[in-house]
Amino acid sequence: MPTDADSASLDRRQQLQQELLRRARAGTAPRATTTAEPATGASTGREDRAPQSECVPLSRAQRRMWLMERLGGTGDSYHVPFATRVRGPFDVAAFATALTSLVARHAILRTRYTEHGGEPCQEVLPTPRTVPVHVVDTDEAQAPELLRRETARPFDLAAGDAVRALVLRHGPTDHTLLLTFHHIAVDGASLETVAAELADLYTAATGGTPRHTLTAAPQYADHARREHDGLSGFEEELERWSELLADAEPPRLPRPAAPAPHTAARPAAVRTVPLTPTVPDALRTLGAQRQATLFAVSLTAAFAALHRLTGDDDLVIGVAGTHRSGTAMRGLVGLCVNTLPVRVDLSGAPSFTQLLRRVGDALLEAQEHRHIPFDLVLERLGAGARGADGTALVRVTSDVLGEPTVLRLPGTSAEYVDLPSDGAKFSLSYGLDLGDPARPRALVQYDAHTLDDTAAEAAARDYAALLHAVAADPELTLDPLPPAGPNDTSPAQSPPASDRHPAAEALRAHPMVADATVVQPEQGPAVAYAVLKDSAGPSGHELLGLLRRTLAPEAVPAAVTPLDALPRTAAGPADHARLPGRPSTPHAPSGARAQAVTEAFAAALGLRPSPDEDFFALGGHSLKAVQLAERLRTDLGLPLTGLDVLQARTPRALTALLDERAARQSAAKTASRPAPRSRDVRPGTVLVTGATGGVGAFVVRELAARGRPVLALARPESAHLIATDGVDVIEGDLTDLAGLRDAVAQSDAVVHAACTFTRHDVDLAAMETMVDAWWRGPFVFVSSVDAYGHPATARVAEESASHEPVSPYGKAKLDCEAILLRAAGTEGRGGASSVRSPIVWGAHDRLREQLRWGALGTLYQAAEQGRPIELPRPGTGGHAWYGAAWVHAAALARAVAECLDRPVHGVANACSGHVSWHDLAHDLTELLGTRADLRETDAVPRDLDHRWHYDSTRLARPLRPRPHEDRHTVLAEMVTATTPAHA
């Protein structure tokens, strides 16, 4: 990457002088992060109170965030990036000092989330000695991708990971500062507090006089306690919310032409339309004349636009409320937002001003009850909180977007950096964007799986047109009819009634369905038939699930039967007499899986359900769905998530889903056994996944050196990087399950080294698929010592039991291991080996990325910049040693190859050695030629809280180091390849 290598030596001397001056200033006080000397008149306001050991209940807003993480599939939807381009003199060390003081002041930024008695709670951790600030030299062209990757990196809420800092250095006086928070710890108002306090703390850290004297900060745990203690007093207002939302239905948005894939991901997209600069003032004037705020005016326009989009008169739009009130919560950092559902009747073709009065009354009513957590309202509504197809009641929101918050540091200029999320929280959100007063915009953000681009563009244009129109004529009468949607059709000849059935129309809209019809007998439920375009198309259950998610219950048939073709009469319509026989009224599901589902429902909900009772109607909610899914996944050994439970909803549908997944496993095994070997695949071929990754590349190299034929799985964009004799390349990744199945079926052995690191559902589905297709030879899985969690003893034997807390990454590795080891040795399969590795070091670009992140990145960045490095003192917390286990990538590759010849039939560790943090920091400073001050402290920074030695006796022979595989050499290989980009 471009660096400061071409800076003049004078600049370097000036920087060195500034650093020496900063160190001298830091040495004049007991700690740079404590309150400044009275002579300066400044205070950092650092809170150095002892950590709270109690586990505090989550607030209801936090609880929802925690559940969304547990359900999975949120991506970075609930990551809160806060980025500012700063031009002018910038002191990284002072910024780290200020950030550490901020985390000390606000305990919510150092809080971990655990479970006690099946309920989530929060626990405050000790203040870290230093919050790491990673610095990367880069030019402007590469900055957006680096910022996007950092924003998307997952959080480990169980470890107290709530804020991360990254500095991109574009030049000596040009930086982009990125703080990434998890939404469970902050909201929009929190960012204003963060920006203001960081500016004052930074000023104090650089020896200046802050603008404000920081007083003791209010703590979020106190708010959570108050809310929890007051829950019993909400009964009357919950009843009022139930009355306000009785029989409400989610807005019926136009369905996309192609049905949404069965995934938790909600990709976000945005459409904007510029507004005339005079429109906002005209809307403000309109509001002032009608005793309404600009927000109420824009919300009214959103209701009008949604009415035109859906044709519905009874609409609900969600708006953001807050639990902040009074001076006691001023300066509070934490999640205090609350969703307020606003329900409005648009019938009777009202004028805009008439609608404004209706919206104002409904908004006022909602705001009077804004302190009632929305989650409690949803629980009170039960099944009424969702539409008949499972759609959430609040799927559309509206807001006014003001000037964004930026971090203004003394002596610098600040420019906001927009980092949009990849995930959508709602199906559709209207926004009046006033961030740039000279260029106002109408904006819609939408879930690209729920709304077509064409429909979204029409919604944005319609919203902008309404804002322009009412700014010119507030008495405008709304058009009672919505414009034609993108999926409307006007066939020249009306099809038969059976073909006009909602289920038939929905099926024909599916891209893999060529034709469909529905048979409605005189008695009993309807039955649908679908002609697939391809034999590999969706199953009948998948199509039935689609109909359940998109149609009203009365329109959903009892079954969908796939056909090769519809029998037709001579006149053309479908010949129902020649269709396969309609099944009788379905009986209650039976069998082991049906029994397991019934028992799981009973355990989670406290009663035994009938086959068609609705999960929500029985009192189910997100936490219950997570618990139910975990129980069934463990009992049945089948993949299942909380989202599956929320979508299936009934015991019958959930049993059918599990039956289908079990059948898929069985079919995959049957299909893979007789798979003919491709003429291009040589005998003895080893499939290696993740072949271009840091570990996979070394495994491919080792196997090729041993003369083993290799089939390397690599992404299309990187497949060209594998150019070794004896290696064939197959393009694909872990999401291509069909490709994985074929590759495994044609191989004589498998080395699974690929991992998404963050998408654990993808990792599990890939392992399931590969194990299903595995029918000969050994299987080696490259796992992680993270699967051990936090063992109680300092030395960890191979195959020791896991101890909580186990990170989500570690849990995913455990689940994958269980799938593999359960199948090993059955039905002709060979032996299985799970090789648990620690940090992997080697001369590979993917492995060098560790110099930016995690524990190694923390030490490397500090050593490179010559900053003091604070390390946990031996004996702190009762632990004699702190450091890391590591393995050389080449040694790990030999261990993996050994397992192909001699499977361990279980779990084996693969460690080259263990190094204390002190020795590792010393190695890095020597390699970089810096003189960082190594300081031992009685605190343990979060990244350095590692104290375990892992036995590696089973694979000791291949792990024995060869020349140039010592710690110093491999670190030099990694650092010297990186140093030119920083020198």
N, C-alpha and C positions, 0 to 999 in steps of 0.2 A: 504494500500500500504506500502511497506517497507519504512522506514524513517531513520532519524538520531538518533532514540531513543537509540541506543546502543553506541553512541559517548561518549567518556570519558568526565568527568566533566571538565577536563583541556581544552578540545576543546571548551566547552561551555563558560568557562571564557575568553578564547582567543577571541571567537566571540563577546562576550559582550564588551570586551575592544576595539575591532576593531570598533564596532558600536558606542561606546562612543567617540572614536577618530574621527570617521566620523562626528558625530553630532557637535563635537567641531569645526572641520574644517568648517562645514557648517555655524556655527554661527559666524565665523570671517568675513564673507562677507555679503553684503546686500542680495544676493541670490546666491545659489550654481550654478545656471545655467547662471549667467551673466558672463561677461568677467573677467577672472582671474586678480589678482593684477599685475601691471606692473613688480613687482619684480620677478615674476615667468617667465616672458617672454612669457606667453601663453595667448591665447584668445580662447574663445568658439565660437566667431563669432555669438553670438545669435542675431537674428533679432527681435527687440521689437517694430517694427513699428505698428501703429494703423491698425486694420483690414480694409480691403477694403469693403465698403458697396455696391459698384456697382456689377451688375451681368454681368460677362464677357462671351462672346460667347465661346462655346467649340471649341477646335481645331477639325479638322476633324477626327483625330485618336480617340480623346476622345468621339466624337459624336458616332462613331461606337461602342465603348465600352458601352456607355449609352444605345444605341438602343438594343444591345445584351442582356443587363440586362432587358430591358422592354419587349423584345420578349419572354424571359423566356427560361428555359431549358438549360442554360449554365453550371449549377452546379458550380464546382470550376475551370472550364477551364481558367477563367481569374483571378484567385487568384495567387499571386506571393509569394510563401513561401521562406524565406531566413533563413536557419537553420545552426547552427554551434555548434559542440561539443567543449566545452571549459574546459580544464583541468588546474587547478591552482587556486590561490586565486581569488575569484570573489565577487564583492560588488554589491548586487542587487540595493541598494538605489542609488549608483553612476550611475549605468546603467540607472535607471529611470530618473535621472537628465540629463544624456547625451541624452537620447531619447527625453525628453521634449525639450531640447535645439535644437535638430535636427528638430523637428516639428515646433519650433519657427522660425528657419532659412528658412525653405522651406514651403511656404504657401500652396503648392499643397497638403501637407499631412494633412491639416486642412481645406479642401474645401468641400463644399456641392454642390449637383447638383439638380437644380430645373427647372421649366418651366416658361417662360414668353411669353405670346402671342402665345402659342403652340410650342415654340422653346426652346430647352434645353439651360441652361446657368450655369455658375459656380460662386459661391459666397464664398469668403474667410471668415472663422470664426475666432474669437479671439483666441489667443494662450492659450491653457489650462494651468492651474497652474501646473498640473502634468499629464503625460501620464501614465495610470496604467500599471504595470508590474505584471502579475499574476504568482505566484510561486506554483508549485505542486511537492511534494515529490514522487518519483517513482523509480522503478528499471528499468534496461535496457529492460527487457522483455515487460513491459507495455508501454514503451516510444513510440514505433511506432504508436500504436493505438491512444494515446493521441495526438500526433503530427498530425496524419491524421484527427482526429475529429476537431482539432483546425483549420487546413488548410481549411477544408470543410465548416466551419461555414460561413453563408452568410454575406455579407456587406450590410449596409443600406446607400446607396449613398446619399439619401436625408438628412441624418443626419450628413454628413461629416465624416463618418466612413471609413477611408482609410488605417489605420495601426493598428495592434494589436500586443501585446507582450506577450509571454509566456516563462517562465523559468522552465525547469524540473530539479529538484535537485536530482542527483543520489548519492551524497555524499558531504561532506564538501568542497571538491575542484574538484568536477566533476559535470558539468552542461551542459544542452543542451539549447541553446538560439534560440527561434523561433520568427522571425518577419514575419507577414503575411500582405502583401499589396494587394490592388486591382490594377489591371493592368491599370486602368484609371489614376492612379497617378504615376506609375513608369514603367520603362522598364529595360532591362539588364544593360545598361550603368548607369542608376540611382543607381543600387545596388552597383556598384563600388564606387560611390560618397558616398552613405550611409555608406558603410563599412569603408571607409577612415575617414570620418568626425566623425562617432561614436567612432572610436578608439581615435581620438584626444580629443573629448568631454569627453569621459570616463576618459582619462588620466588626464584632467583638474579637473574633479569632484573628483578624488581620490587624488588630491594634487600634481600630477606629472607635468612634463613639456611636452606638446604635441610636436610631430615632426613637425607640421606645424602650422602656424598662419592663422586662417580662416578669409578670407575677406568676404565682403557682397556677399550673394549668388544671382545668377540670379533667377528670378521668372518665373514660367511657364505661368502665366496669361499674361505676356508681350509677350511671344512667340505666345500664342493663339490670342492675339489682332493683332499682326503683320500678322499672317497668314490670319486672317479674313479680315483685311484691304487690303491685297494683292490679294484676290480671283479674282477680276475683271481683273487682269493682266495676268491670266493664259490661256486665250483663245487660243493663238497660239499653246502653248504646249499641250493643251488638244486635239486640232485638230491632232497634231502629234501622240499622243497616240491612237486616233481613227484610224488613218491610220495603225499604227503598229499592232493593234489588230483586224482589220476588218476581219470579217468572222471566227475568231478563235473559236475553240470548246474546251470544257473541255476534258481532257484525258478520254478515255473510259476504266475505270478500270474493271477488271473481276467482274461480279456480284456475290454476295454470293449465296450459294445454297438456303438459306431461305431469303425471303424478309425482309427488315428492318422493325421493328415495327413502328407504327405511333406515334413517340415521338420526342421531341426536343433533348433528351439526345444523346450525342456522346461519348460512352465509349471508352477510349483510351487503346491501347495495344501496346507493344513494342517487337520487335524481334531484336536480335543482333548477329553478327558473328565476332569472333576475327580475327584480321589482323596480318600478320607477322610484327614485330616491325620495319623492314626496309622499309615497304611500304610508310609511310608518307614522309620520306626523298627522296625516289625515285620519288614520285609525285611532291615534291618541286623542285627537279632537273629538271624533265620534264617541269614544269611550267617556271622555269628560262630560259631554253633553248628556250622556245617558247614565251617569254615575257608575261607570264600569272602567276597569283597568284595561290596559293594552292586552294583557294576558287573556282576559275574558273575551275581548273582541276577536283575538286570533283563535281562541278555542271555539268560538261560535262559527268562524269560517271553517274550522276543521270539521265541525259537526255537519255544516252544510255540504262540504266537499264529500264527506263520507256518505251522507244521504244520497248524493248524486251517484256515487260509486256503487252503492249496494242496493238502493231502492227501499231500504228499511226506514220506517218512521220511529221505531223504538230503538235507540242507540245508546251504547255505553262507550265512553272514552276515558282512559286513565290519565290522570295528571299527577305530577310529583308534589307530595306534601312533605312536611318536615316535623320531626319531634322536637326541634330546637325551640325553646321559649324561655324568656327571662334572662337576666344577666348571669345566672349561675351556669348557663350552658354556652356563654359567649367564649369563643376560643376553643371549643371542644373539637377534638379530632376524633372521628368515628363515623359509623354508618347510621345516620339519623333520618334518612329519607323514608317516606311512606307513600305507597300508591293509593290514590283516592279515585275510586270509580265514580264517574259523573254520568248520570242517566238522564236523558232528555227526550221528550216527545216532540217529533218534528211534523206531526200530522197537521192537516189543514192548510197547507201551503202558506206558512207565515212569511211576513216580510223579514228582512234581516234584523231590523230593530226589535220586532216582536220575538224573534228567536233569541236575540241577545238577552232579553228579559228572562226568557225561560232558562237559558244557560246560566245566567247570573244567579237565579234562584237555586238551581241545582248545585252550582259550584259553592254557594254560600252554605247550603245544607251539608255538603260533603266536608267543607273546611271546619264546620262546627264539631265534627267528629274525627278530625285529622289525627288525634292522638291514639285512636284505636288501631292497633297494628293490622295491616291488610291481611296477613296470614290468619289472624283470628276470624276475620270476616269470611275468608274462604272456608275455614273449617266449619263455621256455623252454617254456611250455605250448603256444604256437603256436595252432593252431586249437582246441585244448582249452580255451583261455581263454574261449571263447564257446560258447553253445548251438548246436544244429543250425540254428536260425533266425537266428543272428548276435547273439543277446542276450548281453550281458556277463555273465560268471560272477558277479561281485559286483554285484548290482543291488539288494540289500537290506542296510541297515546298522542298527546299534543304538548308542545312547549314553545316558549320564546327563548331564543338563544342570544345571550348578550356577549359582550366583549370577553374573550377568554382570559384566564388568569396566566400571568407570566411571572418568572422569577427575576426580580430587579435587584441586582447586586451593585454595591457602590462602585462608581467609576466605570461602569459598563453600560452598553445599550442592550436592550432585551427585545427579542422577536419571537413571537409564538410559533411553535412548530406543531403542525397538525398531524396526529397519528391516529387515523380512524381504526376502529376495531374491525376484525374480520368476522365477528359474530353479531347477529341481530338479537336483541332482547325481546322484541315484539314483532308481530307480523307486519305492522305498518305504524310509522310514527310521522306525524305532521310537525313541521317546525317553521317558525318565522325567525330567520337568521339575521340578526342585527349586529353580528360580530364586527363587521366593517360598516359603520354608519353611512358611508358614501355609496356602498353597494349592497343594499338589502336583498335578501333572496327568500323565495318560498322553497322549502326543502321537504322531501319525504325520504325517510330511510325505511327499508323493507327487507323482509326475509325472502331471499331469492327462491326458496323452495315453496313459498306460499303464494307469491304474487309474480306474475310474468313481468318482464321488463316493459312490455307495451302497456300493460295495465298500470304499472307504477308511473310511467311517463305521463299517461293520461291523468292519473291522480295528481301529480305535481302540477301539470298545466291547469287542471281544473281548480286546484287550490289557489294558484297564483291569479287566475282569472277572477275568482271570487274576491280575493283581497283587493285587486284593482277595481272591481265593479262596485263593491260596497264603500270603498274610499271615495268614489265619485257619487254614488247614490245609495245612502243607507236604507232607503225605503224599498229597495229592490225586493221583489217577491221571488222566493226560491222556486225553481223548477221542480215540481213534484215527482218527475220521472227521471231516473238516472240515464245517462247515455248508454248506448249499446256497449256491452263488454266485449273483450277480444274473443270470447269463446261462443258468442251468439252465432247461431246458424239460421239460415232461411232456406230450407230445402224446397226445391221446386215441387216435390211430391211428398206429401205427409207419409211417414213410414207407419207401419202397423202399430197398434197401441202397445203391444209387447215390446217392440223395438224403441218406443218412446219412453219406456219405464226409466226412471232416474238411474237405476242400477245398470241398465243396458247402455245408457248414454255415458255414464261414468266409465264403464269398461271399454267402450269404443274409443274413449279419449286416451286410453293407455297406449304408449308407443309400441308395446309388444303385442297388442290385441288387434286382430284384423276385423273381427265382427263379434257381435254379441246379441243375445236375446234373453228374455225373461219369461218364464212360464208361471202364471198365477192360477193355481187350481181353485175349485170352488171351496174346498176346505184345506186348511193347512197353509204353511208358509210358501212364499214364492221361491223358485229355484232359478238360478242364472246359468247360462252356458256361454263360454267364451272361446272363440277360435283364435289360437295363437299364431303369430307370424313365424315363430321359430320354436322348435322342439325344446330349446333350452330356455324358454320364456318362464314367466312367473308361475308358481304353483297356484292351485285353486285357493289354498289358504291365504297366500299372499294377496291375491286379488280380493278375497273376502275381507281381509284386514284393511285394504285400501277403502273398500266400500264402508266399513264401519267407521273409518276416520273422516269420511267426506259426506256421508248421507245421514239423514234423519233415521232413527231406529226403525220406523215403520216401512222405510224404503229398502232396508237391507235384506237380501234374500237369505234363506237358510244355508245355502251352499252355492259355490261356483264350480262348475265342472268344465275343465278344459277339453276342447274338441279339436280334431284336425280340420273339420268343415261342418257347416250347418246344413242339415238336410232341408231341401226346399221343395215346395210344390211347383207344379208347372207354371203357375202364375207368378212365382217369385218369392212370396213370403216364406218364412221358416216353417217347416212341417213339424209341428210339435208332436204329432203322433209317432214320428220316427226318432225322436230324441231319446237318449237313454232314460230309463225309468227314474221318476222322482223318488227320492228317499222318503220314507215315512217320517212323521214328526220325530225329531231327534230325541233319543233317550238320554238319560244322564250319562256322562262319560264314565268309563270304568277302567280298571287296570291300576298298576302301581303308580303311574304318573298322575292319574286323576286323583288317587287317594292322597298322594303327596301334596298336590295343589290344595285339596280341601283342608288338609291338616295345617298347611302353611297359612292359609287364609284364617283358620280358626285361631292359630297361635298369635297371628299379628293383630287380628281384629276382635278377638274375644268371643266369636260365635261361629257356628258351622253354617256356611252359606249354601244356598241352592245353586245349581249349575249356572243360572243366568242372572244371579244377583250382582249388582254393580258395585265395584270396589269403592267408589266414592260414596254411594248411597249407604254403604255399610260403615261409613266413618273413616275410610282410608284416606291417607294423605301421603306426601312425598317420603317422609321418614319411614312410614309403614311399608311403602313400596320397596324402599332400599332393603329393609330388614327381610321382607318376604322373598325378594329376589336372592339375597345372600343365602337364605336357608335352602331354597330350592336348588340353587347352583351347587351347594355343598352336598345335599342329599342325593341329587340325580346325576351329578357330573356333567351337566349340560350348560352351555352358555346362556346366561339370562341376566338382564340388567333391570334396575328400577324403572327405567323408561319403558321396557317391555311390559311390565306390570301395568303402568299407567295407560298404555295404549291398548292392551288386551282387555283389561277392566273386569271381565267375568271369569269365573273358574273354568267354564267351558272353553272360552277363547284361549285362555292361558294354557290349558291342557292341550288343545289342538296345536298351539305354537310349539310346545315342548315335544309333542308327538312328531311334528314335522321335523324338528331339529334332530331328534333321535333317528328318524327315518333317513335323513340326509347323511348322518354319520354312517349308518349301516349301508346305504347305497354307495357311498364313497368308498367304503372298504371293499364291497363286492365288485364295484367297477374297476378298482385299482389292481385287484389281484391278477387278473388275466391280461393286464395291459401289455400289448406287444412292445418289445423294445424297438425304439427307433433305430434305423440303420446308421444314424449319425451319432448315436450314443454308444461309446465303447464299453466293453465289459469292465467292471470294477470302478465305474464312474462315481465320484463323490460330488454331490450337490452342495455348494457353499452359498448360503445367503449372505447378504451384506458384503459382497466380494470387494467393493471399493471402499468400504469403511476401514477404520483404523485397525480393527482386529481381523476382519475378513481378508484384507489384502495380505497380511502376513500368513494367514492360514493357506490361502491360495498359493503363495510363494513356497511355503514348506511342502505342500502336497505335490506341487509340480516338480520340486527338487527331488522328491522321493519317487518320481515316475508314476504317480497316481493320476489317472485321467480326472479332470475337474470340469464340472458344469457350474459355471459361476453365474449367480443371479445378480443383476445390477440394473439400476434405473437407466432408461434409454439415454438420458443426457450424459451419463458417466460411463456407459458401457465401453466406449472407445479407450478408456484408461487401462483396460485389462488387455495386455498384449504379451502373453507368455505362451511358449510352446506347451502343448498338452492341455490347454485351457480353452474350453468352448464357452461362449457367452450366450445367456438367455436373458432377454430384456424383460423386466417386470419389477414389482415391489410387493410389499406385504398386503396391499389392498387387492391385488389381483389373485383372488383365491383359486380361480380355475387354473391359472397358470402355475401357481404353487403346487396344486394337486397333480398336474401333469408332470411337472419337473420331478417331484418326489417319486411318483410311480415309475419313472424310467431310470431312476438312479439306484445304485447298489448300496449307498451309504449317504448319510445326511449330516452336514455340519450347519447348524442354525446359529449364525452370528449376527443376524440383522435385528434391529430393534428401533421402534419409533421414539422411545424414551418418554413420550408424553401421551400418546394415544393408546392407552392400555387395552381398550376394547379391540383395536386393530391387532395388537400383539397377541391377544388371546385367541381371536378368530383365526389368525394365521397359524398358530400352534395347533389348534383343533384340526384345521384343514390338513396340515402336513402330517400329523399323527394318523388321521384317517386314511391318508394315501400311502402311508409307510407300511411296507409289507415284506421287506427283506433287508438284511444287513443292519449295521449299527447306526445309532442316532446320537449325535453329540450336540448338546445345547450349551451355548456360552451364556452363563448366568452371572450373577453378581453377589458379592458378599453383603450387599444391601439386604438380601433376603434374610439374613440373620437378625436384622433390626438392631436393638440395643441390648446385647447379651449382659447377663448379670456378672459374668466372670471376665477377667482381662484376657484370658487365653481361650480361643474358640476352637473346639474340635470339629473335625469334618462331620457333617450331618447333625450338628447340634440343633436343638429346637430353636425356633425364632422367638424373640422377646419383643414386646411392644415398647416404644412405638416403632412400627415398621413403615417406612415411607411408601407412598403409592407405587413408586417404581419398584421397590423391593417386593411389595405385595403382588404386583404383576408377574415378577420373576417366579415367586412361589407358586402362583396359579399355573404358570406355564410348565414349571417342573412337575407339578402334580399330574397334569394332563399327560406328559411324556412318560413318567415313571409308572403310571397306572397301566399304560398300554404296553410297556416293554415286555418282550418275551412271549406275547400272546399272538395267536394266529400267524405264526411264522415270522414275526418280527424279531430282530436281533436285540442285542443289549443296548441299554441307554445309559448315557453319562451326562450329568449336569455339572459343568465345570464353573465353579463360582470364582470370579476374578475380582480383584480390587481395582485400584487405579491402574490403567494400562499406559505405559510409556514406550515410545518408539519414534523413529524418524518417519513420520507420516503426517500430512497436513491436518487430518482429522484429529490426531492425537495432540498435535501442537495447539489446538484450540483450547486445551485445558489451561494454557498459560493466560487465558483471559477470564475464566470463570472458576467458581468453586474455591476450595482451599488452596490449591496450587496457584490459581490465578491471583488470589489475595496476596500470597507471599511474593509472587513474581512481580506484580505491579508495584508493591511497596519497595522491593529490592531495586527494581529498575529506576524508580524515581528517587531513591535514596531516602525514603521516609522511614521514621522509626517503625519497627516491627514488634508488635506486642504479642507475646507467646505465653500460653498457660504454664505456670510454674509446676514442676513435678510435685505431686502431693495435693494439688488443688482439688477440692471435692472428694478427697480420699482416693484419688487415682494416681499411681506412681509414674505413669508415662502418658504422654499425649503425642500422637504422630499418625502416620499413615502406612498401610500396607500397599505394596506396589508390585507389579509384575512387568517384565520386559515383554513386548509384543511378540518377539521371536520365540521366547521361552513358552509363552502361552500357546503359540501356534504348534510348538512341538508337543505340548501336553495334549492339545486337541487331537493331533495326529496319532498320538499314543493311544487315545481312547478309541480310535477307529479299529486298532489292532487288538487292544485289550480293554474292553469296556469296564468301567468301574461299577456298573450296575447300581448306580445311586449318585450321591453327591460327593464331589472332590473339590478341594480348594486349590487354587493356582496362584501362589505368591512367590515372587523372587526374593523379597525381603521386607523389612519394616524400617522406617526412618522416623526419628523424632522431628517435630516441627522445628526445633532449634537447629538440628543438623541440616535439615532441608533448606531453611532460610540461609544458613551459612553457605551452603553449596551455591545457592542462587546468587548471593552477593559476590562470591568469588568469580563465578562465571561471567557476571555482568560487569565486574570491575567497579562496583560501587561500595560505599561504606555505610550501609544502613545500620542503624543502632538497634541491636536486638535486646528487647526488654522483657523480662519475665514478670508476669502479673498474677494476681490471685483470682482473676476472672478468666472465663473461658469463652472466647469469641465463638459465635455460632458455627462458623465454617470450620473451626479447629477443634470442635468437641468430638474427637475420635480417639479412642484409647484401647483398641483391641488388637491382639496378635492372632493370626489365623494359622492353624496347623496345616501343613501341606505335605503330608507323608505319602499319600496314595500316588501322587504324581511327582515325587521327589526326583526320580531319575531324569525325566525329560526337562524338569525345571532347573536342573543343575546348570549354573551359569557358564556360558562359553566366553571366549575372549571378546572383550569390548561390550559385554552385557552387564557391566557393573553400573551402579547408580550414577556415578560421576560422568561416565562416558555417555550414557543415554540422555541424561539431562543436558549435557553439552550439545548433543546432536539436535535436541529439540530447541534449545535456546539459540544456538548459532544460526539456525535456519530462520529464526524469528528476528534476531537482533538487527540485521541490516535494515529492517523496516522501521527501526526505532533509533538507529544511530545517526 
